[in-house]
Amino acid sequence: MIDKRVRNVSNALEGISDSMTLMLGGFGLCGIPENCISELVNMKVKNITCISNNAGIDDFGLGLLLKDKQIKKMISSYVGENNEFERQMLEGELEVDLIPQGTLAERCRAAQAGIPAFYTPAGFGTEVGEGKEFRDFNGKMHLMETAFKADFSIIKAWKGDSAGNLIFKATARNFNACMAGSAKITVAEVEELVPVGSLNPDHIHIPGIFIQRIFQGNKYEKRIEKRTVQAK
C-alpha cells in the first residue's frame, strides 16, 4: 500500500507556481480547503486560474486570494456574496468565465473519468454557447463542453487514511468529490487522518487511487456564508 501522507500543508502544495490552473473544492464556505488556501496566500503565487463554484467571501476562502490580486481568472458558476469578486469582474481587473453549475460539475467529473468532452443542453442559445460546437439529440440542441485541464486539484474531506481513501461529511462532499483526480496532482486535506484499514470500505466516497498527497489540517473555522436564523 502506497503511503500518500505528507508532513504538512507546505509539502502538500510543493510545485505550485505562478500562472498555474488550480481546482479548489467546496461550495461557498462549505467544505473548503482552508489550510491550503491560507498557504497559497502565504506562497504569494500570482496570475493563477481558479476553478471553483464561487470565490468565498471578502475576508475568507478564495476571497483572500482575490484580495491580494493573486487570481488572474475565475472559472465558476456564481459571484455570490463576494463584493471584491464583483468589483474586479465589473471593472475588468479579473477574467471571469461563468458556467452553469451542472456544466461546471460535469467538466470536473469528465476530467476525473478521462472523458475529453460531452454534450449538454444547458446554455444553448445563450452567451454560454457562443463559438461552441452543437448537435441535435432527439430534437433538442446540445452544446459540446470539454473537460477541464488543471495542474492541481485541492480538496477537503472529513476523514482520510494514509492511502488517500476519503470520507466527506454531509454536503461538504459537493465539488470536492468530482474534483478528486481531475488534475495532474490532487491534494486532500482532512480533518482526521487515520491508518489504512480504519475506514469502513462501504463508507468511502473517494478511493485513494485519485489522490496523490494527503495531510491533516487544523484550526478549521467552518464559517457560514450567510447565516439565517428564525426570529423569536
Stockholm file with secondary structure:
# STOCKHOLM 1.0

chainA/1-232         MIDKRVRNVSNALEGISDSMTLMLGGFGLCGIPENCISELVNMKVKNITCISNNAGIDDFGLGLLLKDKQIKKMISSYVGENNEFERQMLEGELEVDLIPQGTLAERCRAAQAGIPAFYTPAGFGTEVGEGKEFRDFNGKMHLMETAFKADFSIIKAWKGDSAGNLIFKATARNFNACMAGSAKITVAEVEELVPVGSLNPDHIHIPGIFIQRIFQGNKYEKRIEKRTVQAK
#=GR chainA/1-232 SS CCCCBCSSHHHHTTTCCTTCEEEECCBTTBTCCHHHHHHHHHHTCCSEEEECSCCCBTTBTTHHHHHTTCEEEEEESCCTTCHHHHHHHHTTSSEEEECCHHHHHHHHHHHHHTCCEEEECTTTTSGGGTTCCEEEETTEEEEEEECCCEEEEEEEEEEEETTCCEECCGGGGHHHHHHTTSEEEEEEEEEEEECTTCSCGGGCSBCGGGCSEEEECCCCCCCCSSCCCCCC
#=GC SS_cons         CCCCBCSSHHHHTTTCCTTCEEEECCBTTBTCCHHHHHHHHHHTCCSEEEECSCCCBTTBTTHHHHHTTCEEEEEESCCTTCHHHHHHHHTTSSEEEECCHHHHHHHHHHHHHTCCEEEECTTTTSGGGTTCCEEEETTEEEEEEECCCEEEEEEEEEEEETTCCEECCGGGGHHHHHHTTSEEEEEEEEEEEECTTCSCGGGCSBCGGGCSEEEECCCCCCCCSSCCCCCC
//
